[in-house]
Amino acid sequence: MRLRTLIDNINYVELVNMDNMSDEIMGISYNSKKTAPNDLFICLTGEHVDGHEYAEEAFDNGAIAFVVERRLNLDAPQIVVENTSEIIAQISDFFFGSPSQKLNVIGVTGTNGKTTVTHLIQKLYEANGQQCALIGTLGHKFFSGDTYHDAKHTTPQAPELQRLLEDINEKCIKNVVMEVSSHALAQHRVDFCDFNGAVFTNLTQDHLDFHITMNNYFKAKAILFENLVAGDFAVINKDDEYSERFINAVSPTVSLYTYGIKNDADIKAKDVVFNHSGASFTCIVKDREYKVNLKMNGMFSVYNVLAALTTALALGMDIEKSIKTLEEIGGVAGRFEVIVNKPTVIVDYAHTPDGLENVLKAARDITPSDGRLICLFGCGGDRDNTKRPIMGEIAGKLSDYSIITSDNPRTEDPVSIIEQIEVGMKRTDGKYKVIVDRREAIAYALDHAKKDDVIILAGKGQETYQIIGKEKHDFDERVVVYKHLNK
């Protein structure tokens, strides 16, 4: 694409050094280390990094034009804009030919449940003979049996997202379901992305290091629903305390669907029962009742299934067929994933207060009367520290025994993180032990567990690494468990 064509189709404040606007732009970059020849380099200003400081490196690597918020001391074309974080989405969408407008895109947002719900929706599409690509925390894949392609973020930055959407379009796949994080919405990564449907799972405390307040957190999530237009649909968890605010964020021209257990909704579950095999319940859809037997466990799994079923309803899919499809699904990697029996060891991504509470309640339902529920967990460094004592208190109340350890400490002192967790733990009568090294903590849990005990390894889920300082170290909890037990 020629630079002149790009300039004519975006909003800018000023043009600098525009002697030759016939230059051909071959790509878009915002990371100077990944900049390629003939790239347009966008100087993003983030929380910790100012892209303007890396413009010279990008120039040396071949960038031929720059999008900036202030003039650079470089002899190169510069497009001055008010906010590079906002303009990057517009540029990316235009550069890749507005691919989302050629696709049926469903966005799933919420504190917990996004990954599972997107996978369930992908399966429902495929059961109805339609291909559906998936984008989210585990990466992206073009069909359910595909391998995951690595993802840096739950929702990619705009250039990667728009390129991926165009790739999906070129593969003649017309449906996409994607996780949409609050960061992505607040940071404009999904601006100019045309969503045909939006699904809300729940809103509980998380990311307050970024959003500061729960109201700001809600406002970020609500953007996804505010941007829906006539012909689109919204699916909302009626039981969540923020449900009415999300409903009010939806235009009256948008088709609204709700689900729940406690409140009246378009799709509702009753008579929920749990056992080692999974969960069963009666599903009520428009006054018709269906028996549902899941291989997934926990109340959160019931809510996730309801979200997927309600999306199926919104898409006009057959409900009975959709239920049969969901009954065959065993779950998603790292989400209440049972990896060992006797003792039962479960790996789960729970890293928020609500997530930890949900997984412990689900685990309690399958813990034998003579067994103990053991919770091994920590909290991530350089993230919302206000949730640490809350999670400590939850573990202390709901577990028979807790082991407080490291999660991804990043650049924080892991001992300091643990001390903040202990503040909440000490508000309870819960018994616990501190073992800073997570590998040692897992070994201790396995060595001291009895065959009827249930051990929850919370926080890491599907991750195969641990971030200590600024480095990633190989760390797959499943591998750690298997190696220790096979000694």
Buried (B, 14 or more C-beta within 10 A) or exposed (E): BEBEBBBEEBEBEEEBBBEEBEBEBEBBBBBBEEBEEBBBBBBBBEEEEEBBEBBBBBBEBBBBBBBBBEEBEBEBBBBBBEEBBBBBBBBBBBBBEBBBEBBBBBBBBBBBBBBBBBBBBBBBBBBBEBBBBBBBBBBBBBBBEEEBEEBEBBBBBBBBBBBBBBBBBEEEBBBBBBBBBBBBBBBBBBBBBBBBBBBBBBBBBBBBBBBEEBEBBBBBBBBBBBBBEEEBBBBBBBBBEBBEBBBEBBBEEBBBBBBBBEEEBBBBBEEEEBEEEBBBBBBBBEEEEBEBEBBBBBBBBBBBBBBBBBBBBBBEBEBEEBBEBBBEBEBBBBBBBBBBEEBBBBBBBBBBBBBBBBBBBBBBBBBEEEBBBBBBBBBBBBBBBEBBBBBBBBBBBBBBBBBBBBBBBBEBEBEEBBBBBBEBBBBBEBEBBBBBEBBEBBBBBBEBBEEBBBBBBBBBBBBEEBBBEEEEEEBBBBEBBEEBEEE
